[in-house]
Amino acid sequence: MPRLRPLARAMLSVCACVVAGWVAASDRAQGSAARANPAATASPAAATRPAAQSEPWWRHAVIYEIYPRSFQDSNGDGVGDLNGIAQRLDYLESLGVDAIWIAPFYPSPQVDFGYDISDYRAVDPQYGTLADFDRLVAAAGRHHIRVLLDMVLNHTSDQHPWFREAARSRDSPRHDFYVWNDGRSDAAGKHLPPNNWVSLFGGSAWEFVPAVGQFYYHMFYRQQPDLNWRNPKVEEAMFAAMRFWLDIGVAGFRLDAITTLFEDEKLRDEPALGGVNAQGDPRLSDVYTNNLPEVHGVIRRLRAMSDTYAGERVLIGETYVPNTADLDPWYGGALHNELQLPMDTLVGLGSKLDAGTFRQRLIELQTQVHDSPPLLVFDNHDNIRSWDRYGDGVHNAAIARIVATLLLTSGGAALLYQGEEIGQTTATPTRIEDVRDPIGITGWPREKGRDGERTPMQWDASSAQAGFSTNPRTWLPVTANYRSINVQSESADPDSLLNWHRRLIALRQSNAALRSGWTVMLDSTNSSVLSYARVGAEGETIVVALNMSAQPQTISLGLGASGVAGSRLTTLLASPAPIAGGAADRAITLAPFAAWVASLR
């Protein structure tokens, strides 16, 4: 048992996230055999490192998001591709990641850069071939890295054969694959949408198709018609597409916009909230278009299907929710039978470095989700980078180390987005003619789009393309600071942000307290410093203290009062200056925006 007093122990929630195995790749035949008889053969996602006890690998995983257009271009066309990812597996292994999540690379008209899919069972030629993907999975396995795919279940492209058939005739077998309505007419006979729903990307969420005399619903772009999940054939077809990739050997999926699969059957108007959004449309509630209860039935059936595959396949959800407790149903509550890792966007996707807020969110994760492991997210391809959101313009490098430390030591799984580990910055376009993201084009200047967080990965200073491509015209321009912010230069600097991430990940992998320990809040009334202990089952303890203020702070951890035993602290990591170890009960002074990790004995 951990060295905790009985009362403290009773109040704590176990974060069970121990080291398990990594991926071994295989081919379709092995995957099919695993599905047919999961117990009879090794899975394509079977572990190649010894598992610790029986905990699944994903409970503690470091997952690295790759935006394939911007990661590595292998053929000089200015766009990243699958072979480019394969070229960088040595780097990913050296970083220590357990899995990569690859944003969509399926055939697509690229209206939403791959999130408008026209074929769920193939690779877009600009990214490579299915054979390239097979080789990538195999190579990733040799580097002990699992491969996760982005799966878009809410909508297809309007160029998908299903929709092209659906839009030709109401009698088409595919017509009911999508959400259609006759709409209304005004006094002059003009066709009007059936309700006030607006697209997240601007304008009405309904598009009229004269050939069928109906409107179709699209929560996103008009080129992304929503699927009708009330039709069982849609579920059958989409599950079959996912089985195709599971058979190849992927370790699971990140499910895009998963909360939006269903809409109100009565098509009632959304309540108005007042004012307008960045697109100039009325601000509306989403009570009738998001998080409807029917989606949970789909997720439970999807989980049951994925669980028939050996190798601990994982389902990750894009789950933007207003409160921590709202994540619990996405896990399946006490039954744990839905998503293994709904994304927690509440902890990390804010913009205020506030110790009290982070403390409260972490406590909620221990007490409100039935001991499920969180998946913390500070960066992704849809949000301004954390360097810019949390940075103050002066101490950004130190603040980035605080963010990394919180992400990688607070328990559960962690998501890194390409470039986050080197301090890549957001490069928002300053002119509308430079914008590539359609949401930036339609919303300019209030909404400038997401190009800024999608610029090419900065590998080295060898050329203006930063090692990303040999083509001088990359699909988005490389950020000008690539000369100082790049993988090559930071790898050579022991004090770089990249090496800070590497040391944190290595510590996380080697230390039982960080893998599977209880989280105990320390000095819990301090408004400037977030401190906590991770206490392992055998009593090993790691202490973390993060000064989230621009002033030096002297703290008393109060370990004994928190029920954590130990007499001496030994510094493991410290930024921006060394912090001496010593007696555990002494006062400790932290520099402005200091991050400190220590072992307690």
Phi and psi in degrees as a GROMACS rama.xvg file:
@    title "Ramachandran Plot"
@    xaxis  label "Phi"
@    yaxis  label "Psi"
@TYPE xy
-68.0606  159.584  PRO-2
-81.8446  72.9443  ARG-3
-127.787  146.246  LEU-4
-67.5768  151.273  ARG-5
-55.6645  -41.0441  PRO-6
-66.4213  -45.7032  LEU-7
-62.2357  -40.8587  ALA-8
-62.9807  -38.412  ARG-9
-67.4241  -26.9377  ALA-10
-87.0443  -8.20137  MET-11
-95.8389  155.345  LEU-12
-113.656  129.84  SER-13
-71.1797  131.324  VAL-14
-101.76  93.5452  CYS-15
-85.8832  97.7635  ALA-16
-143.862  74.0042  CYS-17
-94.8529  165.743  VAL-18
-69.8818  130.954  VAL-19
-127.837  -170.36  ALA-20
-76.5338  168.849  GLY-21
-109.223  178.42  TRP-22
-78.5397  145.328  VAL-23
-122.52  128.778  ALA-24
-82.3181  160.38  ALA-25
-152.561  -168.812  SER-26
-110.063  -178.739  ASP-27
-61.2514  -38.1562  ARG-28
-62.2598  -43.4653  ALA-29
-63.2303  -40.6716  GLN-30
-63.2417  -42.3196  GLY-31
-63.7265  -40.0049  SER-32
-63.6686  -39.9952  ALA-33
-63.2775  -38.6496  ALA-34
-68.8949  -40.1705  ARG-35
-66.5517  -36.8269  ALA-36
-147.356  81.2796  ASN-37
-55.1337  -27.9607  PRO-38
-85.4833  -10.3853  ALA-39
-89.9163  -19.6422  ALA-40
-146.394  158.309  THR-41
-66.8296  138.377  ALA-42
-78.5549  156.976  SER-43
-64.743  -14.8976  PRO-44
-109.094  22.6533  ALA-45
-67.6374  155.968  ALA-46
-74.54  146.659  ALA-47
-112.261  -7.56087  THR-48
-112.208  149.674  ARG-49
-59.296  134.777  PRO-50
-78.7989  147.128  ALA-51
-95.5553  116.935  ALA-52
54.3539  -132.223  GLN-53
-124.264  17.2942  SER-54
-75.6308  135.945  GLU-55
-68.6924  151.806  PRO-56
-60.2483  -33.1967  TRP-57
-73.144  -14.5576  TRP-58
-65.9537  -23.4979  ARG-59
-124.687  8.76818  HIS-60
-66.8961  147.62  ALA-61
-100.15  113.424  VAL-62
-107.658  132.89  ILE-63
-113.56  116.852  TYR-64
-81.3546  130.503  GLU-65
-113.875  123.287  ILE-66
-94.2676  100.458  TYR-67
-61.6442  -30.1933  PRO-68
-60.7291  -25.1531  ARG-69
-119.492  9.54083  SER-70
-91.4594  -57.8959  PHE-71
-159.523  125.751  GLN-72
-94.6135  118.648  ASP-73
-95.4197  -15.6866  SER-74
-120.262  8.34388  ASN-75
76.946  18.8444  GLY-76
-93.4907  0.913043  ASP-77
89.0151  0.687119  GLY-78
-124.536  134.251  VAL-79
-64.8385  163  GLY-80
-154.75  177.036  ASP-81
-65.4861  -41.2105  LEU-82
-65.3676  -30.0565  ASN-83
-64.4584  -40.5324  GLY-84
-60.29  -44.9353  ILE-85
-59.4826  -35.5169  ALA-86
-65.4371  -21.7629  GLN-87
-106.257  14.3372  ARG-88
-66.9121  -31.594  LEU-89
-58.2644  -43.8252  ASP-90
-62.9117  -45.7038  TYR-91
-63.6913  -38.1651  LEU-92
-66.004  -40.3038  GLU-93
-66.5463  -29.5426  SER-94
-69.5676  -32.8621  LEU-95
102.678  17.8744  GLY-96
-74.6501  151.371  VAL-97
-91.6567  -28.1816  ASP-98
-154.266  154.159  ALA-99
-114.424  136.922  ILE-100
-105.549  120.383  TRP-101
-102.787  122.879  ILE-102
-62.4235  164.166  ALA-103
-55.3202  133.932  PRO-104
-125.496  14.1498  PHE-105
-71.0757  161.504  TYR-106
-53.6478  136.06  PRO-107
-163.66  145.829  SER-108
-69.4216  -8.55496  PRO-109
66.9235  27.3329  GLN-110
-63.7635  -42.626  VAL-111
-113.571  34.9237  ASP-112
49.1879  49.8053  PHE-113
104.067  -16.3857  GLY-114
-84.066  5.38893  TYR-115
-114.041  94.2858  ASP-116
-94.2584  132.689  ILE-117
-107.338  -8.17883  SER-118
-158.064  117.021  ASP-119
-83.5131  -3.37386  TYR-120
-123.947  33.0869  ARG-121
-152.775  177.923  ALA-122
-115.568  133.736  VAL-123
-63.4078  132.306  ASP-124
-54.5826  -29.2225  PRO-125
-68.0781  -18.4664  GLN-126
-99.9607  -14.1994  TYR-127
132.531  -147.456  GLY-128
-131.419  170.057  THR-129
-64.0003  -33.4475  LEU-130
-64.8327  -37.4205  ALA-131
-61.3092  -40.3575  ASP-132
-66.4208  -42.3762  PHE-133
-55.6415  -44.6354  ASP-134
-66.3138  -35.5076  ARG-135
-64.3749  -44.4571  LEU-136
-61.4227  -43.534  VAL-137
-64.2765  -44.8393  ALA-138
-65.9328  -39.9171  ALA-139
-60.9185  -39.1625  ALA-140
-59.6932  -39.6579  GLY-141
-67.9151  -22.0068  ARG-142
-96.4193  10.8703  HIS-143
63.2775  38.4977  HIS-144
-125.603  127.876  ILE-145
-82.7438  157.713  ARG-146
-117.961  124.382  VAL-147
-114.015  143.262  LEU-148
-109.754  152.514  LEU-149
-82.9726  128.748  ASP-150
-122.84  123.448  MET-151
-100.723  105.193  VAL-152
-99.7872  -18.291  LEU-153
-74.318  -32.8627  ASN-154
-153.934  165.05  HIS-155
-117.545  -179.824  THR-156
-75.4792  153.713  SER-157
-72.4967  -5.35751  ASP-158
-97.7626  3.15925  GLN-159
-66.678  140.279  HIS-160
-54.2575  -32.9553  PRO-161
-59.9577  -47.6424  TRP-162
-73.9092  -36.628  PHE-163
-60.8271  -37.5894  ARG-164
-71.2267  -41.6959  GLU-165
-62.4842  -32.4932  ALA-166
-84.9307  -3.76582  ALA-167
-84.967  -34.4758  ARG-168
-158.95  144.401  SER-169
-66.1761  -19.9195  ARG-170
-88.9491  -1.13523  ASP-171
-63.275  139.664  SER-172
-59.403  -22.9485  PRO-173
-94.2725  -4.40937  ARG-174
-56.7357  -42.759  HIS-175
-80.3616  7.58659  ASP-176
-73.1648  -13.4014  PHE-177
-126.504  170.731  TYR-178
-96.2323  108.097  VAL-179
-116.267  154.008  TRP-180
-155.62  146.59  ASN-181
-68.1196  -22.8233  ASP-182
75.883  -163.405  GLY-183
-123.165  172.664  ARG-184
-131.842  144.578  SER-185
-88.8881  -175.359  ASP-186
-61.9011  -27.3683  ALA-187
-89.2264  2.79592  ALA-188
85.3282  9.00825  GLY-189
-72.8583  138.38  LYS-190
-71.9277  132.143  HIS-191
-125.07  147.115  LEU-192
-58.9148  157.461  PRO-193
-72.5665  -17.981  PRO-194
-157.997  -169.962  ASN-195
-94.0674  11.4276  ASN-196
-62.3187  139.274  TRP-197
-117.115  151.029  VAL-198
-72.8876  144.769  SER-199
-63.7494  -18.7472  LEU-200
-107.463  15.6258  PHE-201
110.363  134.311  GLY-202
83.8924  -176.386  GLY-203
-61.9558  148.244  SER-204
-85.9762  10.0224  ALA-205
-122.533  137.065  TRP-206
-126.12  128.35  GLU-207
-85.1069  136.615  PHE-208
-118.351  105.237  VAL-209
-56.7797  -33.3148  PRO-210
-59.8363  -29.9639  ALA-211
-114.325  -5.77709  VAL-212
65.604  32.6394  GLY-213
-140.072  161.909  GLN-214
-97.3348  144.212  PHE-215
-110.491  151.801  TYR-216
-91.6297  138.627  TYR-217
-142.447  110.487  HIS-218
-66.3403  -31.7026  MET-219
-105.728  -134.277  PHE-220
-66.9874  158.124  TYR-221
-64.4189  -20.9201  ARG-222
-83.0254  9.06641  GLN-223
-126.145  72.3969  GLN-224
-64.7012  135.912  PRO-225
-72.5792  137.396  ASP-226
-74.6636  151.601  LEU-227
-95.8588  93.522  ASN-228
-75.3073  -1.91394  TRP-229
-80.247  -9.76256  ARG-230
-91.1563  114.423  ASN-231
-57.6418  -25.5461  PRO-232
-68.7968  -27.3262  LYS-233
-65.3577  -47.6535  VAL-234
-60.0063  -43.0888  GLU-235
-60.1611  -43.6887  GLU-236
-70.1514  -40.4198  ALA-237
-72.5271  -38.2418  MET-238
-63.4596  -36.8679  PHE-239
-64.1056  -38.576  ALA-240
-63.1584  -39.0781  ALA-241
-69.7041  -36.9549  MET-242
-63.507  -33.1982  ARG-243
-55.1056  -45.9851  PHE-244
-77.9275  -33.8741  TRP-245
-62.7747  -38.2725  LEU-246
-64.7486  -33.9123  ASP-247
-67.5507  -33.9159  ILE-248
131.11  11.2634  GLY-249
-69.2947  150.164  VAL-250
-88.3132  -1.47841  ALA-251
152.168  -167.212  GLY-252
-138.799  146.504  PHE-253
-97.5164  123.426  ARG-254
-96.9398  110.415  LEU-255
-70.8427  137.492  ASP-256
46.4497  40.2554  ALA-257
-68.095  -22.0019  ILE-258
-75.5777  -6.59514  THR-259
-108.895  17.5228  THR-260
-63.71  -28.9067  LEU-261
-118.754  150.662  PHE-262
-124.174  160.034  GLU-263
-57.5447  125.793  ASP-264
-62.5103  -31.004  GLU-265
-83.7724  -5.98557  LYS-266
55.0244  41.9642  LEU-267
-69.5909  148.837  ARG-268
-59.4665  140.676  ASP-269
-73.5645  139.739  GLU-270
-62.089  138.165  PRO-271
-78.7654  140.056  ALA-272
-104.05  -6.85222  LEU-273
91.2086  144.68  GLY-274
78.2794  -174.341  GLY-275
-126.963  158.827  VAL-276
-91.4205  -173.452  ASN-277
-64.2131  -22.4373  ALA-278
-87.2419  -3.47007  GLN-279
86.895  7.46275  GLY-280
-91.5365  157.907  ASP-281
-59.1863  139.54  PRO-282
-76.0553  123.938  ARG-283
-125.393  152.565  LEU-284
-65.51  161.256  SER-285
-115.937  28.2244  ASP-286
-61.2615  -25.5602  VAL-287
-104.147  1.28342  TYR-288
-131.221  4.04073  THR-289
-147.164  139.782  ASN-290
60.8341  39.0543  ASN-291
-75.2274  148.807  LEU-292
-62.7046  -25.5828  PRO-293
-60.6912  -26.3665  GLU-294
-62.945  -28.9543  VAL-295
-67.7775  -31.0537  HIS-296
-63.885  -41.4324  GLY-297
-61.8231  -45.0944  VAL-298
-65.2653  -38.8036  ILE-299
-63.6271  -40.4185  ARG-300
-69.9525  -36.1543  ARG-301
-65.7771  -41.3187  LEU-302
-62.8146  -42.8066  ARG-303
-61.8314  -38.7665  ALA-304
-66.4171  -47.4723  MET-305
-66.5413  -29.0851  SER-306
-71.0942  -12.4914  ASP-307
-74.5512  -12.0972  THR-308
-91.6535  136.337  TYR-309
-72.2326  161.874  ALA-310
98.0457  14.9173  GLY-311
57.4006  56.617  GLU-312
-65.9675  151.621  ARG-313
-127.507  144.882  VAL-314
-115.207  119.916  LEU-315
-109.72  138.148  ILE-316
-115.524  139.112  GLY-317
-81.0497  97.2406  GLU-318
-123.82  91.2022  THR-319
-87.4291  111.866  TYR-320
-128.716  156.892  VAL-321
-77.4101  -25.3095  PRO-322
-139.544  153.507  ASN-323
-58.18  -41.6637  THR-324
-60.3711  -25.594  ALA-325
-70.9218  -12.9985  ASP-326
-74.0073  -27.966  LEU-327
-56.792  -45.2023  ASP-328
-61.0763  -26.4084  PRO-329
-73.9207  -22.9212  TRP-330
-78.0596  -19.9414  TYR-331
96.6017  16.2199  GLY-332
58.8622  -139.11  GLY-333
-67.2642  -19.8059  ALA-334
-81.3183  -20.1715  LEU-335
51.7339  45.2335  HIS-336
-119.191  20.1101  ASN-337
-119.103  -122.578  GLU-338
-72.2697  138.163  LEU-339
-73.1395  -35.2611  GLN-340
-139.485  77.3995  LEU-341
-66.2784  136.886  PRO-342
-67.5503  129.901  MET-343
-91.1129  102.829  ASP-344
-96.0616  -2.74487  THR-345
-78.008  -34.18  LEU-346
-71.5577  -48.3958  VAL-347
-107.121  -14.9481  GLY-348
-96.4737  22.6765  LEU-349
-86.3457  -161.309  GLY-350
-139.954  4.24063  SER-351
-114.758  121.691  LYS-352
-81.8365  90.0203  LEU-353
-128.092  116.829  ASP-354
-60.4072  -42.5075  ALA-355
-63.3709  -40.4751  GLY-356
-67.0473  -45.6616  THR-357
-61.5414  -41.5504  PHE-358
-60.0983  -46.0348  ARG-359
-63.5571  -41.448  GLN-360
-64.0396  -40.8896  ARG-361
-67.6188  -37.6271  LEU-362
-62.6814  -42.8197  ILE-363
-60.5429  -38.5705  GLU-364
-65.7486  -26.9954  LEU-365
-80.9742  -21.5931  GLN-366
-118.457  -10.7099  THR-367
-121.357  4.04951  GLN-368
-129.936  30.6628  VAL-369
51.8203  46.3604  HIS-370
60.5195  22.2016  ASP-371
-78.4104  147.065  SER-372
-76.9711  133.256  PRO-373
-75.8396  156.622  PRO-374
-116.811  101.933  LEU-375
-81.8931  142.539  LEU-376
-134.319  119.186  VAL-377
-108.289  -22.2852  PHE-378
-142.537  145.738  ASP-379
-159.894  -175.997  ASN-380
-77.9025  -2.4045  HIS-381
-109.669  -0.768786  ASP-382
-132.026  146.228  ASN-383
-50.3114  139.117  ILE-384
-63.6987  149.342  ARG-385
-61.9225  -30.2049  SER-386
-53.0174  -40.8072  TRP-387
-88.8895  -33.8622  ASP-388
-69.1502  -42.1757  ARG-389
-96.2889  -20.9563  TYR-390
-68.032  150.55  GLY-391
-104.756  6.13325  ASP-392
87.871  -11.1312  GLY-393
-120.909  -45.5868  VAL-394
-108.27  26.672  HIS-395
-57.201  -38.9293  ASN-396
-64.8843  -41.487  ALA-397
-68.5144  -40.5369  ALA-398
-64.8466  -36.8413  ILE-399
-61.9192  -32.641  ALA-400
-70.9581  -33.8994  ARG-401
-62.7524  -47.1693  ILE-402
-58.7286  -46.954  VAL-403
-62.0035  -40.7791  ALA-404
-66.2033  -43.2387  THR-405
-63.2353  -43.9355  LEU-406
-60.7121  -41.3304  LEU-407
-101.504  -2.34288  LEU-408
-122.305  -5.25325  THR-409
-90.1993  -0.0540325  SER-410
106.158  156.385  GLY-411
81.2575  -161.619  GLY-412
-92.9045  162.319  ALA-413
-136.49  139.668  ALA-414
-109.885  125.017  LEU-415
-108.184  140.038  LEU-416
-107.043  137.851  TYR-417
-45.8634  130.992  GLN-418
90.9871  -19.7341  GLY-419
-58.8237  -37.3298  GLU-420
-73.4396  -14.8483  GLU-421
-108.722  0.187123  ILE-422
80.6458  32.7124  GLY-423
-63.0176  141.194  GLN-424
-105.338  163.781  THR-425
-79.3709  130.929  THR-426
-118.279  72.3204  ALA-427
-67.8082  131.556  THR-428
-58.2581  147.354  PRO-429
-103.586  -9.22136  THR-430
-129.951  139.042  ARG-431
-62.3984  -29.6607  ILE-432
-68.8363  -13.1518  GLU-433
-94.3765  -5.51005  ASP-434
-78.6933  133.516  VAL-435
-104.281  -31.0556  ARG-436
-73.0307  120.71  ASP-437
-56.0504  -32.1858  PRO-438
-67.1604  -29.1545  ILE-439
-74.1596  -34.3286  GLY-440
-67.8894  -45.7521  ILE-441
-75.7689  -25.739  THR-442
-102.27  -2.73903  GLY-443
-59.0305  138.498  TRP-444
-97.1012  -4.9296  PRO-445
-68.5802  -36.4265  ARG-446
-116.552  111.911  GLU-447
-96.7086  3.65029  LYS-448
86.2397  -173.576  GLY-449
-113.407  13.0065  ARG-450
-59.6172  -34.87  ASP-451
-60.0768  -31.9483  GLY-452
-97.3711  6.60348  GLU-453
-116.316  11.7767  ARG-454
-65.7539  158.499  THR-455
-58.2947  147.412  PRO-456
-61.3314  138.836  MET-457
-101.518  101.144  GLN-458
-90.9887  -40.1039  TRP-459
-159.313  -178.611  ASP-460
-107.88  23.9441  ALA-461
-70.5684  -25.5712  SER-462
-158.139  175.429  SER-463
-67.7159  -12.2813  ALA-464
-93.1952  4.98954  GLN-465
55.5747  30.4821  ALA-466
78.1607  -0.996353  GLY-467
-75.4687  -38.3883  PHE-468
-153.039  160.008  SER-469
-93.0689  -5.70077  THR-470
-86.5223  125.365  ASN-471
-67.7315  -14.0762  PRO-472
-113.144  80.8824  ARG-473
-74.2927  157.182  THR-474
-60.073  -35.1438  TRP-475
-124.271  148.922  LEU-476
-68.6439  145.997  PRO-477
-71.9017  138.944  VAL-478
-65.837  140.339  THR-479
-62.5537  -22.8102  ALA-480
-82.4117  13.7149  ASN-481
-60.7908  -22.729  TYR-482
-65.3014  -31.6462  ARG-483
-107.197  -27.2143  SER-484
-106.962  96.0076  ILE-485
-159.821  161.043  ASN-486
-63.6049  -43.2004  VAL-487
-61.8831  -50.1771  GLN-488
-68.6612  -36.2112  SER-489
-74.1203  -29.3386  GLU-490
-63.2661  -33.9513  SER-491
-82.0327  -10.6936  ALA-492
-103.892  110.246  ASP-493
-62.4858  -20.7186  PRO-494
-98.6043  12.9253  ASP-495
-74.7721  164.209  SER-496
-63.9758  -38.3382  LEU-497
-58.6506  -46.9693  LEU-498
-71.9782  -24.7875  ASN-499
-62.2557  -46.1117  TRP-500
-61.2013  -43.6178  HIS-501
-60.8398  -42.6133  ARG-502
-67.5621  -38.9989  ARG-503
-63.4605  -43.8521  LEU-504
-66.552  -40.6672  ILE-505
-64.0547  -40.5701  ALA-506
-64.4246  -41.2662  LEU-507
-61.1541  -39.3288  ARG-508
-73.6119  -29.2269  GLN-509
-98.3585  -13.6902  SER-510
-107.868  121.288  ASN-511
-63.7215  -33.9425  ALA-512
-64.796  -41.0031  ALA-513
-72.7101  -29.5088  LEU-514
-74.0472  -44.6665  ARG-515
-138.173  17.7673  SER-516
-85.125  165.731  GLY-517
-70.6924  150.809  TRP-518
-106.179  123.685  THR-519
-119.043  121.129  VAL-520
-72.9888  136.866  MET-521
-117.553  153.023  LEU-522
46.301  51.1524  ASP-523
-76.4197  -1.61143  SER-524
-101.49  1.21914  THR-525
-74.6631  121.994  ASN-526
-85.2185  -9.12353  SER-527
-111.143  -26.7819  SER-528
-121.694  128.177  VAL-529
-96.1771  118.519  LEU-530
-127.883  140.587  SER-531
-155.154  159.438  TYR-532
-115.481  141.569  ALA-533
-107.672  116.662  ARG-534
-113.441  119.149  VAL-535
-82.0845  167.952  GLY-536
-64.8256  -25.406  ALA-537
-98.2289  10.2185  GLU-538
95.576  -8.00759  GLY-539
-64.975  142.292  GLU-540
-138.055  136.168  THR-541
-116.042  134.551  ILE-542
-111.374  136.092  VAL-543
-125.871  133.538  VAL-544
-134.859  129.109  ALA-545
-127.13  111.713  LEU-546
-83.0714  109.347  ASN-547
-97.9953  28.7496  MET-548
-129.009  163.809  SER-549
-88.3342  9.63694  ALA-550
-119.241  150.895  GLN-551
-59.7332  145.283  PRO-552
-131.538  130.485  GLN-553
-101.975  123.426  THR-554
-122.317  154.1  ILE-555
-120.664  116.644  SER-556
-68.3657  -28.344  LEU-557
61.9058  44.5776  GLY-558
-60.4053  -46.1351  LEU-559
-60.9523  -42.7272  GLY-560
-65.2396  -24.9329  ALA-561
-89.8345  -0.963889  SER-562
84.37  17.1368  GLY-563
-106.45  120.928  VAL-564
-93.3651  147.961  ALA-565
152.592  150.583  GLY-566
-118.61  -16.4823  SER-567
-139.924  135.889  ARG-568
-106.705  134.8  LEU-569
-120.913  122.084  THR-570
-67.3199  131.811  THR-571
-105.207  -42.8793  LEU-572
-143.06  142.186  LEU-573
-151.237  140.33  ALA-574
-148.849  144.374  SER-575
-88.7256  -0.442501  PRO-576
-138.237  157.785  ALA-577
-59.0611  147.341  PRO-578
-127.195  122.73  ILE-579
-72.1175  143.471  ALA-580
-77.5298  -172.577  GLY-581
150.865  -158.598  GLY-582
-61.5501  137.413  ALA-583
-69.8606  -22.2778  ALA-584
-95.0625  6.93144  ASP-585
-86.0664  161.184  ARG-586
-73.2715  142.684  ALA-587
-124.13  131.33  ILE-588
-102.167  125.354  THR-589
-107.326  133.542  LEU-590
-66.9757  165.441  ALA-591
-54.0425  133.16  PRO-592
52.9832  41.4192  PHE-593
-83.4475  146.675  ALA-594
-121.854  131.555  ALA-595
-136.954  130.09  TRP-596
-126.489  128.011  VAL-597
-140.216  152.483  ALA-598
-93.6693  147.197  SER-599
-116.779  129.301  LEU-600
